[in-house]
């Protein structure tokens, strides 16, 4: 299940004047050629569930504490739900208490980041390096050894357990 930043802000009593927020009504265009996988909007809608589409292509955010990956403790790999690129190892997953699956590091060559100011302040948005899908945000309040908290949307991920 996902919800827009606007719905989150409304439900939490926060209002931002003039902020452009993902509401599901219009997708932020992904620049052509910037990523290895460049599909049309119709192709993404066919490939993804409505919740995955809202998160990966329109920057929606999962409802906190609803992701089944919060309680996923098996060894394995979390991949982008849009293109299956391995992004995070279960070895770096930790319980952040924030309501979203969190990791202190990512797999090599898995992500791109950029500044996100949609809430009126700067955050670092995390995208899949291959398809540009919105995965979540990274913060500087995670555990060692990196001190980072990659706060990811469960709908943006797939999980494959390791074969023992």
Buried (B, 14 or more C-beta within 10 A) or exposed (E): EBBBBBBBBEEEEEEBEEEEBBBBEEBEEBEEEEBEBEBEEEEBBEBBEEBBBBBBBBBBBBBEEBBEBBEBEEEBBBBBBBBBBBBBBBEBBEEBEBBBBBBBBBBEEBBBBEEBEBBEEEBBBBBBBBBBBBBBBBBEEBBEEBEBBBBBBBBBBBBEEEEE
